[in-house]
Amino acid sequence: YVSEPVTGHGLAANASSSLQRTQTGYHVYTNDRGFRTPTPGETAGQRDLAMIGCSWVMGVGVEFEDCFSARISDATGLSLANLGVGSFSLLQCLLRLEHHIELIRPKYVVMAFASWHVDRSLKGIALGSILYRPVFMRDVQTGELVMRTYNPLPLSLVRAYSLSNRYLGEAAAFGPRYIYEYIRMRVLEAYC
């Protein structure tokens, strides 16, 4: 995941990763726009079907061909743009589609929807309190519902937090905890 100006976070462009979980291992490849693809090095372009949603659409935990987005594409013969990103809200899904729709120009748009997509549109914290998503908030003065974009944290802090977790581990929690507290205070200052 990377910080992304439109949606708060997304998948890195041109990524090639091998992930191992307790029960499964799988690969994640993305194209030049950060859409999950079956093979590395693909270029985004016009597709028949745009699938939007969170980790379900993205296919977290399985190989690309086993995610239900790819299965729908295979069953229908429609070319696929997989716009799914783990932890996305309804708002983020729509913003991501809006940002890329002119490039994709899909015949069909399908969203894998669950009630938590609405909940996430009202909660700004995503991905373990490191990345933030845009949210809907009620303007106190006007009473109108407005979209508030996330407050980007310095990428160096996000990287430092990630590295400290990877190399120091939870046993040396002073490193990540210190960085987490600094980030939390920065966010509080920005929103209060």
C-alpha positions as CSV (number, residue, x, y, z in Angstrom):
1,Y,0.0,0.0,0.0
2,V,1.1,3.5,-0.7
3,S,-0.2,7.0,0.1
4,E,-2.4,8.2,-2.7
5,P,-3.7,11.8,-3.2
6,V,-7.2,11.0,-4.4
7,T,-8.2,8.1,-2.2
8,G,-5.8,8.3,0.8
9,H,-4.1,5.0,0.0
10,G,-3.9,2.5,-2.8
11,L,-1.8,-0.2,-4.4
12,A,1.7,0.8,-5.7
13,A,2.0,1.0,-9.4
14,N,4.1,-1.6,-11.2
15,A,4.3,-3.7,-8.0
16,S,5.4,-7.3,-7.9
17,S,5.0,-9.0,-4.5
18,S,5.0,-12.4,-3.1
19,L,3.0,-12.6,0.2
20,Q,2.9,-15.4,2.7
21,R,0.1,-15.7,5.3
22,T,-0.4,-18.4,7.9
23,Q,-2.6,-20.4,5.6
24,T,-1.9,-19.1,2.1
25,G,0.7,-17.7,-0.1
26,Y,0.0,-15.6,-3.1
27,H,1.4,-13.0,-5.6
28,V,0.2,-9.5,-6.2
29,Y,1.1,-7.7,-9.4
30,T,-0.1,-4.3,-10.4
31,N,-0.1,-2.3,-13.6
32,D,1.1,1.2,-14.2
33,R,-2.0,2.7,-12.4
34,G,-1.9,0.4,-9.4
35,F,-4.7,-2.0,-10.5
36,R,-4.2,-5.6,-9.6
37,T,-3.4,-7.7,-12.6
38,P,-2.6,-11.4,-13.3
39,T,0.9,-10.7,-14.5
40,P,3.5,-8.0,-13.9
41,G,4.2,-5.2,-16.4
42,E,0.7,-4.6,-17.7
43,T,-0.5,-1.3,-18.9
44,A,-3.9,0.1,-17.9
45,G,-6.3,1.0,-20.7
46,Q,-9.9,0.5,-21.9
47,R,-11.6,-2.5,-20.4
48,D,-15.2,-3.9,-20.6
49,L,-15.7,-4.4,-16.9
50,A,-14.5,-2.2,-14.0
51,M,-14.9,-4.0,-10.6
52,I,-14.7,-1.7,-7.5
53,G,-14.6,-2.6,-3.9
54,C,-12.3,-3.5,-1.0
55,S,-10.2,-6.6,-0.4
56,W,-12.9,-8.8,-1.8
57,V,-12.5,-7.3,-5.2
58,M,-8.8,-7.0,-5.0
59,G,-8.5,-10.7,-4.0
60,V,-6.5,-10.5,-0.8
61,G,-5.3,-13.9,0.2
62,V,-5.6,-15.6,-3.2
63,E,-3.8,-15.6,-6.6
64,F,-5.4,-13.3,-9.2
65,E,-7.1,-16.1,-11.1
66,D,-8.9,-17.2,-7.9
67,C,-10.3,-13.8,-7.0
68,F,-14.0,-13.5,-7.8
69,S,-13.3,-10.4,-10.1
70,A,-11.2,-12.6,-12.3
71,R,-13.7,-15.4,-12.2
72,I,-16.5,-13.0,-13.3
73,S,-14.3,-11.8,-16.1
74,D,-13.4,-15.3,-17.2
75,A,-17.1,-16.5,-17.1
76,T,-18.3,-13.5,-19.1
77,G,-15.4,-13.0,-21.5
78,L,-15.2,-9.4,-20.5
79,S,-11.8,-7.7,-20.1
80,L,-11.3,-6.6,-16.5
81,A,-10.0,-3.5,-14.7
82,N,-9.7,-4.7,-11.0
83,L,-9.9,-1.4,-9.0
84,G,-10.3,-3.2,-5.6
85,V,-8.1,-2.0,-2.7
86,G,-8.0,-3.5,0.7
87,S,-9.7,-1.4,3.4
88,F,-11.5,0.8,1.0
89,S,-14.8,2.7,1.8
90,L,-17.7,3.4,-0.5
91,L,-16.4,6.9,-1.0
92,Q,-12.9,5.7,-1.9
93,C,-14.3,3.2,-4.4
94,L,-16.3,5.9,-6.1
95,L,-13.4,8.4,-6.1
96,R,-11.0,5.7,-7.6
97,L,-13.5,4.9,-10.3
98,E,-14.1,8.6,-11.0
99,H,-10.4,9.2,-11.3
100,H,-9.8,6.4,-13.8
101,I,-13.0,6.1,-15.7
102,E,-11.9,8.1,-18.7
103,L,-9.0,5.7,-19.2
104,I,-10.9,2.5,-18.6
105,R,-14.2,3.5,-20.4
106,P,-15.9,0.4,-19.1
107,K,-19.2,-1.0,-20.5
108,Y,-20.1,-2.3,-17.1
109,V,-19.2,-1.2,-13.5
110,V,-19.8,-3.7,-10.7
111,M,-19.2,-2.9,-7.0
112,A,-18.9,-5.6,-4.4
113,F,-20.9,-3.8,-1.7
114,A,-21.1,-4.5,2.1
115,S,-22.6,-2.4,4.9
116,W,-19.1,-1.6,6.2
117,H,-18.3,0.3,3.1
118,V,-20.7,3.0,4.3
119,D,-19.3,2.8,7.8
120,R,-15.7,3.3,6.4
121,S,-16.9,6.4,4.6
122,L,-17.4,8.0,8.1
123,K,-14.1,6.7,9.6
124,G,-10.9,8.3,8.5
125,I,-8.3,5.8,9.9
126,A,-7.3,2.9,7.6
127,L,-4.5,0.4,7.7
128,G,-3.5,0.3,11.3
129,S,-3.6,4.0,12.0
130,I,-1.0,4.8,9.4
131,L,-2.9,5.9,6.3
132,Y,-6.1,7.9,6.3
133,R,-9.1,7.9,4.0
134,P,-11.3,10.8,2.9
135,V,-14.5,10.9,4.9
136,F,-17.9,12.5,5.0
137,M,-18.5,15.0,7.8
138,R,-21.2,17.3,8.8
139,D,-20.2,21.0,8.6
140,V,-21.1,22.4,12.0
141,Q,-21.9,25.9,10.6
142,T,-23.9,25.0,7.6
143,G,-25.2,21.5,8.6
144,E,-24.2,20.2,5.1
145,L,-22.5,16.9,4.5
146,V,-19.0,17.6,3.1
147,M,-16.1,15.5,2.1
148,R,-12.9,16.0,4.0
149,T,-9.7,14.7,2.5
150,Y,-7.1,13.0,4.6
151,N,-4.2,14.9,6.1
152,P,-1.1,13.3,4.5
153,L,1.6,12.4,6.9
154,P,5.2,12.7,5.9
155,L,6.0,9.6,3.9
156,S,9.3,9.4,5.8
157,L,7.4,8.8,9.0
158,V,5.3,6.0,7.4
159,R,8.4,4.4,6.1
160,A,10.2,4.7,9.4
161,Y,7.2,3.1,11.2
162,S,7.1,0.2,8.6
163,L,10.9,-0.3,8.9
164,S,10.9,-0.2,12.7
165,N,8.1,-2.9,12.8
166,R,10.0,-5.0,10.3
167,Y,13.4,-4.8,11.8
168,L,12.8,-4.1,15.5
169,G,9.6,-6.2,15.8
170,E,7.1,-5.9,18.6
171,A,9.7,-6.8,21.2
172,A,11.3,-3.4,20.7
173,A,8.0,-1.6,20.8
174,F,9.6,1.7,21.9
175,G,10.5,2.5,18.2
176,P,7.1,1.9,16.6
177,R,5.3,3.3,19.7
178,Y,7.2,6.5,19.6
179,I,6.5,7.0,15.9
180,Y,2.9,6.0,16.4
181,E,2.4,8.6,19.2
182,Y,4.1,11.3,17.0
183,I,1.8,10.5,14.1
184,R,-1.3,10.4,16.4
185,M,-0.4,13.8,17.9
186,R,0.2,15.3,14.4
187,V,-3.2,14.0,13.3
188,L,-4.9,15.5,16.4
189,E,-3.2,18.8,15.8
190,A,-4.5,18.8,12.2
191,Y,-8.1,18.0,13.1
192,C,-8.6,19.9,16.3
